Amino acid sequence: MKKYLIILEKTGTGYSVYVPDLPGCIATGKTRDIAEENIYEAIKFHLEGL
């Protein structure tokens, strides 16, 4: 799989993650680890849809 930069931000309720190179590809999670797992799945799903 190609590597993509992810931007991870702490929010009031957990973490938010997005991929600048894939507009609309975002994920959230209560912990950093969960957010990172969710963005990995979101990237795979996003690329399948292209």
C-alpha distance matrix in Angstrom:
0.0 3.8 6.4 9.2 12.8 14.4 18.2 19.9 23.6 26.3 28.4 31.7 30.3 27.0 23.8 22.1 18.6 17.3 14.6 16.8 14.4 14.2 18.0 19.0 15.9 17.9 18.5 21.4 22.5 25.8 24.2 21.5 19.6 19.9 18.8 15.6 14.9 16.0 13.8 10.6 12.1 13.3 10.0 8.9 12.6 12.8 10.2 12.0 15.1 14.6
3.8 0.0 3.8 6.6 10.2 12.6 16.3 18.6 22.3 25.3 27.6 31.1 30.1 26.8 23.3 21.4 17.6 15.8 12.7 14.2 11.6 12.2 16.0 17.8 15.0 17.1 18.4 21.4 22.9 26.2 24.6 21.6 20.3 20.8 19.1 15.9 16.1 16.9 14.0 11.5 13.7 13.9 10.2 10.4 13.8 12.9 10.4 13.1 15.6 14.3
6.4 3.8 0.0 3.8 6.9 9.4 13.1 15.4 19.1 22.2 24.7 28.3 27.5 24.1 20.6 18.8 15.1 13.6 10.6 12.2 10.4 11.7 15.3 17.0 14.2 15.6 16.8 19.3 20.8 23.8 22.0 18.8 17.8 18.8 16.9 13.6 14.6 15.5 12.4 10.5 13.5 13.6 10.1 11.4 14.8 13.8 12.2 15.3 17.5 16.4
9.2 6.6 3.8 0.0 3.8 6.3 9.9 12.6 16.1 19.4 21.8 25.4 24.9 21.7 18.0 15.9 12.1 10.1 7.0 8.4 7.2 8.6 12.1 13.9 11.2 12.6 14.2 16.8 18.8 21.9 20.4 17.2 17.0 17.6 15.1 12.3 13.9 14.2 10.6 9.8 12.8 12.0 8.8 11.2 13.9 12.3 11.6 15.1 16.5 15.5
12.8 10.2 6.9 3.8 0.0 3.8 6.8 9.8 13.2 16.6 19.2 22.9 22.8 19.7 16.0 13.9 10.3 8.7 6.1 7.1 7.6 9.6 12.2 14.0 11.6 12.2 13.7 15.8 17.7 20.5 18.9 15.5 16.0 17.1 14.2 11.7 14.2 14.5 10.9 11.2 14.5 13.3 10.9 14.0 16.3 14.6 14.6 18.1 19.2 18.3
14.4 12.6 9.4 6.3 3.8 0.0 3.8 6.3 9.8 13.2 15.6 19.3 19.1 16.0 12.2 10.1 6.6 5.7 4.8 7.1 8.9 9.8 11.7 12.5 9.9 9.3 10.3 12.1 14.0 16.8 15.4 12.2 13.2 13.9 10.7 8.8 11.8 11.7 8.3 9.6 12.7 11.5 10.0 13.5 15.3 13.9 14.9 18.2 19.0 18.7
18.2 16.3 13.1 9.9 6.8 3.8 0.0 3.8 6.6 10.2 12.6 16.4 16.7 14.0 10.2 8.2 5.4 5.4 6.3 7.6 10.7 11.6 12.4 12.9 11.0 9.5 10.4 11.4 13.3 15.7 14.5 11.6 13.5 14.3 10.8 10.0 13.5 13.0 10.1 12.4 15.2 13.5 12.9 16.5 17.9 16.3 17.8 21.1 21.4 21.3
19.9 18.6 15.4 12.6 9.8 6.3 3.8 0.0 3.8 6.9 9.6 13.3 13.5 10.4 6.8 5.8 4.5 6.9 9.1 11.1 14.1 14.5 15.0 14.6 12.5 10.0 9.5 9.2 10.4 12.3 11.0 8.1 10.7 11.6 8.3 8.3 12.0 11.7 9.8 12.4 15.1 13.9 14.1 17.5 18.7 17.8 19.7 22.6 23.0 23.5
23.6 22.3 19.1 16.1 13.2 9.8 6.6 3.8 0.0 3.8 6.3 10.0 11.0 8.7 5.6 5.2 6.3 8.8 11.7 13.1 16.6 16.8 16.5 15.8 14.4 11.3 10.7 9.4 10.6 11.6 11.0 9.1 12.5 13.0 9.8 11.1 14.6 13.8 12.5 15.6 17.8 16.3 17.1 20.5 21.2 20.3 22.5 25.3 25.3 25.9
26.3 25.3 22.2 19.4 16.6 13.2 10.2 6.9 3.8 0.0 3.8 7.0 8.1 6.0 4.5 6.4 8.9 12.0 15.2 16.8 20.2 20.2 19.8 18.6 17.1 13.7 12.2 9.8 9.8 9.6 9.2 8.4 12.1 12.6 10.2 12.2 15.4 14.8 14.4 17.5 19.4 18.4 19.7 22.8 23.4 22.8 25.3 27.8 27.9 28.8
28.4 27.6 24.7 21.8 19.2 15.6 12.6 9.6 6.3 3.8 0.0 3.8 5.4 5.2 5.3 6.7 10.2 13.1 16.7 18.2 21.7 21.1 20.1 18.4 17.5 13.9 12.3 9.5 9.8 9.2 10.3 10.7 14.3 13.8 11.5 14.3 17.0 15.7 15.7 19.1 20.4 19.0 20.8 23.9 23.9 23.4 26.3 28.5 28.1 29.4
31.7 31.1 28.3 25.4 22.9 19.3 16.4 13.3 10.0 7.0 3.8 0.0 3.8 6.0 8.1 10.0 13.7 16.6 20.3 21.9 25.3 24.6 23.4 21.3 20.6 16.9 15.0 11.7 11.3 9.7 11.4 12.8 16.2 15.5 13.9 17.1 19.3 18.0 18.6 22.0 22.9 21.7 23.9 26.8 26.5 26.3 29.3 31.3 30.9 32.3
30.3 30.1 27.5 24.9 22.8 19.1 16.7 13.5 11.0 8.1 5.4 3.8 0.0 3.8 7.0 9.3 13.0 16.2 20.0 22.1 25.3 24.1 23.1 20.7 19.5 15.7 13.2 9.6 8.5 6.5 9.1 11.3 14.2 12.8 11.8 15.3 17.0 15.6 16.8 20.1 20.6 19.7 22.3 24.9 24.4 24.6 27.8 29.4 29.1 30.9
27.0 26.8 24.1 21.7 19.7 16.0 14.0 10.4 8.7 6.0 5.2 6.0 3.8 0.0 3.8 7.0 10.3 13.9 17.4 19.9 22.9 21.9 21.4 19.3 17.6 13.8 11.0 7.4 5.8 4.1 5.7 7.5 10.5 9.5 8.4 11.7 13.6 12.7 13.8 16.9 17.8 17.3 19.6 22.1 22.2 22.5 25.3 27.1 27.2 28.9
23.8 23.3 20.6 18.0 16.0 12.2 10.2 6.8 5.6 4.5 5.3 8.1 7.0 3.8 0.0 3.8 6.7 10.3 13.7 16.2 19.2 18.4 18.2 16.4 14.5 10.9 8.5 5.5 5.3 6.1 6.3 6.1 9.3 8.7 6.2 9.1 11.6 10.7 10.9 14.1 15.5 14.7 16.5 19.4 19.7 19.6 22.3 24.4 24.6 26.0
22.1 21.4 18.8 15.9 13.9 10.1 8.2 5.8 5.2 6.4 6.7 10.0 9.3 7.0 3.8 0.0 3.8 6.9 10.6 13.0 16.0 15.0 14.5 12.7 11.1 7.5 6.0 4.4 6.7 8.9 9.6 8.7 11.3 10.2 6.8 9.2 11.8 9.9 9.2 12.8 14.1 12.4 14.1 17.3 17.3 16.8 19.5 21.8 21.7 22.8
18.6 17.6 15.1 12.1 10.3 6.6 5.4 4.5 6.3 8.9 10.2 13.7 13.0 10.3 6.7 3.8 0.0 3.8 7.1 9.9 12.6 11.8 12.0 10.9 8.6 5.6 5.2 6.0 8.5 11.4 11.2 9.2 11.1 10.5 6.7 7.5 10.3 8.7 6.6 10.1 11.9 10.1 11.0 14.4 15.0 14.1 16.5 19.1 19.2 20.0
17.3 15.8 13.6 10.1 8.7 5.7 5.4 6.9 8.8 12.0 13.1 16.6 16.2 13.9 10.3 6.9 3.8 0.0 3.8 6.4 9.1 8.2 8.4 7.9 5.9 4.3 6.5 8.8 11.8 15.0 15.0 12.8 14.3 13.6 9.9 9.9 12.3 10.4 7.3 10.3 12.0 9.4 9.5 13.2 13.6 11.9 14.1 17.1 16.9 17.2
14.6 12.7 10.6 7.0 6.1 4.8 6.3 9.1 11.7 15.2 16.7 20.3 20.0 17.4 13.7 10.6 7.1 3.8 0.0 3.8 5.5 5.4 6.9 8.0 5.9 6.7 9.3 12.1 15.0 18.3 17.8 15.2 16.1 15.8 12.4 11.3 13.4 12.0 8.3 10.1 12.2 9.6 8.2 11.9 12.9 10.6 12.0 15.4 15.4 15.0
16.8 14.2 12.2 8.4 7.1 7.1 7.6 11.1 13.1 16.8 18.2 21.9 22.1 19.9 16.2 13.0 9.9 6.4 3.8 0.0 3.8 5.5 6.2 8.6 8.2 9.4 12.5 15.1 18.2 21.3 20.9 18.2 19.5 19.4 15.8 14.9 17.2 15.8 12.1 13.9 15.8 13.1 11.3 14.9 15.7 12.8 13.8 17.4 17.0 15.9
14.4 11.6 10.4 7.2 7.6 8.9 10.7 14.1 16.6 20.2 21.7 25.3 25.3 22.9 19.2 16.0 12.6 9.1 5.5 3.8 0.0 3.8 6.2 9.4 8.7 11.2 14.3 17.4 20.4 23.8 23.3 20.6 21.2 21.1 17.8 16.3 18.0 16.8 13.0 13.8 15.6 13.0 10.4 13.5 14.5 11.3 11.4 15.1 14.9 13.2
14.2 12.2 11.7 8.6 9.6 9.8 11.6 14.5 16.8 20.2 21.1 24.6 24.1 21.9 18.4 15.0 11.8 8.2 5.4 5.5 3.8 0.0 3.8 6.3 5.6 8.8 12.1 15.6 18.8 22.4 22.4 20.1 20.5 19.7 16.5 15.5 16.6 14.8 11.3 12.3 13.2 10.2 8.0 11.0 11.3 7.9 8.7 12.2 11.6 10.4
18.0 16.0 15.3 12.1 12.2 11.7 12.4 15.0 16.5 19.8 20.1 23.4 23.1 21.4 18.2 14.5 12.0 8.4 6.9 6.2 6.2 3.8 0.0 3.8 5.6 8.3 12.1 15.4 18.9 22.4 22.9 21.0 22.0 20.8 17.3 17.1 18.4 16.0 12.8 14.7 15.2 11.6 10.6 13.6 13.0 9.5 11.3 14.3 12.7 11.8
19.0 17.8 17.0 13.9 14.0 12.5 12.9 14.6 15.8 18.6 18.4 21.3 20.7 19.3 16.4 12.7 10.9 7.9 8.0 8.6 9.4 6.3 3.8 0.0 3.8 6.0 9.6 12.8 16.5 20.0 21.0 19.6 20.6 18.8 15.5 16.0 16.9 13.9 11.5 13.8 13.6 9.8 10.1 13.0 11.6 8.7 11.6 13.9 12.0 12.3
15.9 15.0 14.2 11.2 11.6 9.9 11.0 12.5 14.4 17.1 17.5 20.6 19.5 17.6 14.5 11.1 8.6 5.9 5.9 8.2 8.7 5.6 5.6 3.8 0.0 3.8 7.1 10.7 14.1 17.8 18.4 16.8 17.3 15.7 12.5 12.5 13.3 10.6 7.8 10.0 10.1 6.4 6.6 9.9 9.1 6.7 9.6 12.1 11.3 11.9
17.9 17.1 15.6 12.6 12.2 9.3 9.5 10.0 11.3 13.7 13.9 16.9 15.7 13.8 10.9 7.5 5.6 4.3 6.7 9.4 11.2 8.8 8.3 6.0 3.8 0.0 3.8 7.1 10.7 14.2 15.0 13.8 14.7 13.0 9.6 10.5 11.7 8.7 6.5 9.8 10.1 6.9 8.4 11.7 11.0 9.7 12.8 15.0 14.4 15.5
18.5 18.4 16.8 14.2 13.7 10.3 10.4 9.5 10.7 12.2 12.3 15.0 13.2 11.0 8.5 6.0 5.2 6.5 9.3 12.5 14.3 12.1 12.1 9.6 7.1 3.8 0.0 3.8 7.1 10.7 11.7 11.0 11.7 9.5 6.4 8.2 9.0 5.8 5.2 8.9 8.9 6.8 9.4 12.1 11.6 11.5 14.6 16.3 16.2 17.9
21.4 21.4 19.3 16.8 15.8 12.1 11.4 9.2 9.4 9.8 9.5 11.7 9.6 7.4 5.5 4.4 6.0 8.8 12.1 15.1 17.4 15.6 15.4 12.8 10.7 7.1 3.8 0.0 3.8 7.1 8.7 8.8 10.2 7.8 5.0 8.3 9.4 6.9 7.6 11.1 11.4 10.1 12.8 15.3 14.9 15.2 18.2 19.9 19.8 21.7
22.5 22.9 20.8 18.8 17.7 14.0 13.3 10.4 10.6 9.8 9.8 11.3 8.5 5.8 5.3 6.7 8.5 11.8 15.0 18.2 20.4 18.8 18.9 16.5 14.1 10.7 7.1 3.8 0.0 3.8 5.4 6.7 7.8 5.2 4.1 7.9 8.7 7.2 9.2 12.1 12.4 12.3 15.0 17.0 17.0 17.9 20.7 22.0 22.4 24.5
25.8 26.2 23.8 21.9 20.5 16.8 15.7 12.3 11.6 9.6 9.2 9.7 6.5 4.1 6.1 8.9 11.4 15.0 18.3 21.3 23.8 22.4 22.4 20.0 17.8 14.2 10.7 7.1 3.8 0.0 3.8 7.0 8.5 6.7 7.0 10.5 11.4 10.7 12.8 15.4 15.8 16.0 18.6 20.6 20.6 21.6 24.4 25.7 26.2 28.3
24.2 24.6 22.0 20.4 18.9 15.4 14.5 11.0 11.0 9.2 10.3 11.4 9.1 5.7 6.3 9.6 11.2 15.0 17.8 20.9 23.3 22.4 22.9 21.0 18.4 15.0 11.7 8.7 5.4 3.8 0.0 3.8 5.4 5.3 6.2 8.7 10.0 10.6 12.4 14.4 15.6 16.3 18.3 20.3 21.0 22.0 24.4 25.9 26.8 28.6
21.5 21.6 18.8 17.2 15.5 12.2 11.6 8.1 9.1 8.4 10.7 12.8 11.3 7.5 6.1 8.7 9.2 12.8 15.2 18.2 20.6 20.1 21.0 19.6 16.8 13.8 11.0 8.8 6.7 7.0 3.8 0.0 3.8 5.5 5.1 6.2 8.7 9.8 10.6 12.4 14.4 15.1 16.4 18.6 19.9 20.6 22.5 24.5 25.6 27.0
19.6 20.3 17.8 17.0 16.0 13.2 13.5 10.7 12.5 12.1 14.3 16.2 14.2 10.5 9.3 11.3 11.1 14.3 16.1 19.5 21.2 20.5 22.0 20.6 17.3 14.7 11.7 10.2 7.8 8.5 5.4 3.8 0.0 3.8 5.5 5.2 6.2 8.6 10.0 10.8 12.7 14.2 15.5 17.1 18.6 19.9 21.5 23.1 24.7 26.3
19.9 20.8 18.8 17.6 17.1 13.9 14.3 11.6 13.0 12.6 13.8 15.5 12.8 9.5 8.7 10.2 10.5 13.6 15.8 19.4 21.1 19.7 20.8 18.8 15.7 13.0 9.5 7.8 5.2 6.7 5.3 5.5 3.8 0.0 3.8 5.4 5.1 6.1 8.6 9.9 10.7 12.1 14.3 15.6 16.5 18.0 20.1 21.3 22.6 24.6
18.8 19.1 16.9 15.1 14.2 10.7 10.8 8.3 9.8 10.2 11.5 13.9 11.8 8.4 6.2 6.8 6.7 9.9 12.4 15.8 17.8 16.5 17.3 15.5 12.5 9.6 6.4 5.0 4.1 7.0 6.2 5.1 5.5 3.8 0.0 3.8 5.5 5.0 6.2 8.6 9.9 10.2 12.2 14.3 15.1 15.9 18.2 19.9 20.8 22.5
15.6 15.9 13.6 12.3 11.7 8.8 10.0 8.3 11.1 12.2 14.3 17.1 15.3 11.7 9.1 9.2 7.5 9.9 11.3 14.9 16.3 15.5 17.1 16.0 12.5 10.5 8.2 8.3 7.9 10.5 8.7 6.2 5.2 5.4 3.8 0.0 3.8 5.4 5.2 6.3 8.8 9.7 10.6 12.6 14.3 15.1 16.6 18.6 20.0 21.4
14.9 16.1 14.6 13.9 14.2 11.8 13.5 12.0 14.6 15.4 17.0 19.3 17.0 13.6 11.6 11.8 10.3 12.3 13.4 17.2 18.0 16.6 18.4 16.9 13.3 11.7 9.0 9.4 8.7 11.4 10.0 8.7 6.2 5.1 5.5 3.8 0.0 3.8 5.6 5.2 6.5 8.7 10.1 11.1 12.6 14.3 15.8 17.1 18.8 20.6
16.0 16.9 15.5 14.2 14.5 11.7 13.0 11.7 13.8 14.8 15.7 18.0 15.6 12.7 10.7 9.9 8.7 10.4 12.0 15.8 16.8 14.8 16.0 13.9 10.6 8.7 5.8 6.9 7.2 10.7 10.6 9.8 8.6 6.1 5.0 5.4 3.8 0.0 3.8 5.4 5.2 6.1 8.7 10.0 10.5 12.0 14.3 15.4 16.5 18.6
13.8 14.0 12.4 10.6 10.9 8.3 10.1 9.8 12.5 14.4 15.7 18.6 16.8 13.8 10.9 9.2 6.6 7.3 8.3 12.1 13.0 11.3 12.8 11.5 7.8 6.5 5.2 7.6 9.2 12.8 12.4 10.6 10.0 8.6 6.2 5.2 5.6 3.8 0.0 3.8 5.3 4.7 6.0 8.5 9.6 10.0 12.0 14.0 15.0 16.5
10.6 11.5 10.5 9.8 11.2 9.6 12.4 12.4 15.6 17.5 19.1 22.0 20.1 16.9 14.1 12.8 10.1 10.3 10.1 13.9 13.8 12.3 14.7 13.8 10.0 9.8 8.9 11.1 12.1 15.4 14.4 12.4 10.8 9.9 8.6 6.3 5.2 5.4 3.8 0.0 3.8 5.4 5.2 6.4 8.7 9.9 10.9 12.6 14.5 15.8
12.1 13.7 13.5 12.8 14.5 12.7 15.2 15.1 17.8 19.4 20.4 22.9 20.6 17.8 15.5 14.1 11.9 12.0 12.2 15.8 15.6 13.2 15.2 13.6 10.1 10.1 8.9 11.4 12.4 15.8 15.6 14.4 12.7 10.7 9.9 8.8 6.5 5.2 5.3 3.8 0.0 3.8 5.5 5.2 6.2 8.5 10.0 10.7 12.5 14.6
13.3 13.9 13.6 12.0 13.3 11.5 13.5 13.9 16.3 18.4 19.0 21.7 19.7 17.3 14.7 12.4 10.1 9.4 9.6 13.1 13.0 10.2 11.6 9.8 6.4 6.9 6.8 10.1 12.3 16.0 16.3 15.1 14.2 12.1 10.2 9.7 8.7 6.1 4.7 5.4 3.8 0.0 3.8 5.5 5.1 5.9 8.5 9.8 10.6 12.5
10.0 10.2 10.1 8.8 10.9 10.0 12.9 14.1 17.1 19.7 20.8 23.9 22.3 19.6 16.5 14.1 11.0 9.5 8.2 11.3 10.4 8.0 10.6 10.1 6.6 8.4 9.4 12.8 15.0 18.6 18.3 16.4 15.5 14.3 12.2 10.6 10.1 8.7 6.0 5.2 5.5 3.8 0.0 3.8 5.5 5.0 6.1 8.6 9.9 10.8
8.9 10.4 11.4 11.2 14.0 13.5 16.5 17.5 20.5 22.8 23.9 26.8 24.9 22.1 19.4 17.3 14.4 13.2 11.9 14.9 13.5 11.0 13.6 13.0 9.9 11.7 12.1 15.3 17.0 20.6 20.3 18.6 17.1 15.6 14.3 12.6 11.1 10.0 8.5 6.4 5.2 5.5 3.8 0.0 3.8 5.5 5.3 6.2 8.8 10.2
12.6 13.8 14.8 13.9 16.3 15.3 17.9 18.7 21.2 23.4 23.9 26.5 24.4 22.2 19.7 17.3 15.0 13.6 12.9 15.7 14.5 11.3 13.0 11.6 9.1 11.0 11.6 14.9 17.0 20.6 21.0 19.9 18.6 16.5 15.1 14.3 12.6 10.5 9.6 8.7 6.2 5.1 5.5 3.8 0.0 3.8 5.5 5.2 6.4 9.0
12.8 12.9 13.8 12.3 14.6 13.9 16.3 17.8 20.3 22.8 23.4 26.3 24.6 22.5 19.6 16.8 14.1 11.9 10.6 12.8 11.3 7.9 9.5 8.7 6.7 9.7 11.5 15.2 17.9 21.6 22.0 20.6 19.9 18.0 15.9 15.1 14.3 12.0 10.0 9.9 8.5 5.9 5.0 5.5 3.8 0.0 3.8 5.5 5.2 6.7
10.2 10.4 12.2 11.6 14.6 14.9 17.8 19.7 22.5 25.3 26.3 29.3 27.8 25.3 22.3 19.5 16.5 14.1 12.0 13.8 11.4 8.7 11.3 11.6 9.6 12.8 14.6 18.2 20.7 24.4 24.4 22.5 21.5 20.1 18.2 16.6 15.8 14.3 12.0 10.9 10.0 8.5 6.1 5.3 5.5 3.8 0.0 3.8 5.3 5.2
12.0 13.1 15.3 15.1 18.1 18.2 21.1 22.6 25.3 27.8 28.5 31.3 29.4 27.1 24.4 21.8 19.1 17.1 15.4 17.4 15.1 12.2 14.3 13.9 12.1 15.0 16.3 19.9 22.0 25.7 25.9 24.5 23.1 21.3 19.9 18.6 17.1 15.4 14.0 12.6 10.7 9.8 8.6 6.2 5.2 5.5 3.8 0.0 3.8 5.5
15.1 15.6 17.5 16.5 19.2 19.0 21.4 23.0 25.3 27.9 28.1 30.9 29.1 27.2 24.6 21.7 19.2 16.9 15.4 17.0 14.9 11.6 12.7 12.0 11.3 14.4 16.2 19.8 22.4 26.2 26.8 25.6 24.7 22.6 20.8 20.0 18.8 16.5 15.0 14.5 12.5 10.6 9.9 8.8 6.4 5.2 5.3 3.8 0.0 3.8
14.6 14.3 16.4 15.5 18.3 18.7 21.3 23.5 25.9 28.8 29.4 32.3 30.9 28.9 26.0 22.8 20.0 17.2 15.0 15.9 13.2 10.4 11.8 12.3 11.9 15.5 17.9 21.7 24.5 28.3 28.6 27.0 26.3 24.6 22.5 21.4 20.6 18.6 16.5 15.8 14.6 12.5 10.8 10.2 9.0 6.7 5.2 5.5 3.8 0.0
